[in-house]
Amino acid sequence: MRGRGHGRSVINTLMLLNNKVAIITGAAAGIGEGIALLFADEGAKVFLVDRNSEQNEAVAERIRARHGFARAFAGDLRKPEIIAGVVKDAVEQFGRVDVLINNAGIYPRRRFLEMTEGEWDEMQDMNLKTMFHTIKATLPYMVAQRFGKIVNISSVTFHLGMQNLTHYVASKGAVIGLTRSLAREVGEQNVYVNCITPGAIEVEAEKRVVTPEQVQEMLAQQSLKRRLAPLDIARVCAFLASELSDGMTGQVLNVDGGWVMYG
């Protein structure tokens, strides 16, 4: 049996992602770090991309210390040459790219009437255009090998609508649209495209934008009365990246502790 922590029991040795080659963006902390650690535990060869080079390398070192394979790349994904270099390295080493996890993003608060055009553009560039670059770089290899799993990270805020986050919610809604349309386009090539909408996840960055009182208000609206952790999102990513989800594409999976329920 597996507990909530990372790691594997002696009895359970089945790896969901054994030898899969996975690129994970925004991997230096929070949800991305959780995904990277779990994927490595599940046997994947992970290529980590983040603007924070020191933290990103630290995550890779943790994985290597546990006898996993990890390479860390630093750079701004708004520049297409960054992801092109990562993909080139993965293909040179392993001949393929099996999984792309689009997790990188930002979420600063701002009232709409106080928002500048530059702030709006930065949000769309970081949360949406970076996915354009990562998918453009990886998809040709997935199409050529007739297999690939793309998982895009959106947000439960798209289902809720939240004040002071208009630019963020707009970008995350667009991620869902991207997921659905791309799934239609590449399904015949056996490329799967799905999306996760995380709820309130307990990460260090949350403390910079949300007060303890706001955290309690969000928790009160969840059906599960505990804080969600990056591992909760990572496990669903692993499901979507594995053969367990081979009957699914173009879908949005809500992982929010039962905050929003929709059909």
C-alpha positions, 0 to 999 in steps of 0.5 A: 500500500502507498501512503501520502508520501513519496516512495514505494513499498517493497511489495508494490514494484509496478511502475506506471511510467517505466522508461517513459520520457517526460518533460515537466514545466514549472518543475522547481516547486509546488505542483511541478516539483510534486509531479517530477518526484512522483514521475521519477518514482514511477520510472519515468526519465524526467526533463525539468524546465523552470526559470529558477535554475537553483531550485530546479537543479535541487529537484533533479538532485533529489531524484538522482539521489533516489536513483532516478533519471533527471535533467534540469533546464533553466529558462523562460518558456516564452522563448521557444528556443528554451523548450527546443533545447530540452526536446533536442536533449531528450530525443538525442538521449532516448530517441523520443518524447512520450509525455509533456506536462504543461504546468508552468504559470503565474497567478498574481492578483490584480483588480481589473480596473487597475490592471495594465495591458502589460500585466494582461499580456504577461499572464497570457504569455506565461500561462498560455503562449508557453504551452503553444511553444512546448506543444509545437516543440514536442508534438512532431515527435509524438505524431511521428512515433504515433504516441504521446500524452499531453497534460495541461494544468488549468485551474478550478477558478475557470469553473468558479470565476474569481475576483481580482483574477480576471486575467488569470481565469481568462488564461486558464479557460483558454487552456481548456479550449486548447486541450479540447481542440488539440485532442480532436486534431491529434487523436488519429495519431494516437496522441492524448491531450487532457487537462487538470483543474487543481483547486486550492493546493498547499504550496509555499507560493500560496502564502504570498497571495492568499491570507490564512483567512482566505485559505480557511474560506476555501477549505470550508467550501471543499467536501474533503476537509483537508488541504490538498497537496501537490501529490494529489495533482501529481497522482492524477497526472501520472494516471493521465500519462499512463496507459490507465487513461488510454480511453480518455482524451479532451477531458478536464479532470477537476482535483479540488477536494469536491469544491466544484462539481459539474457535469 
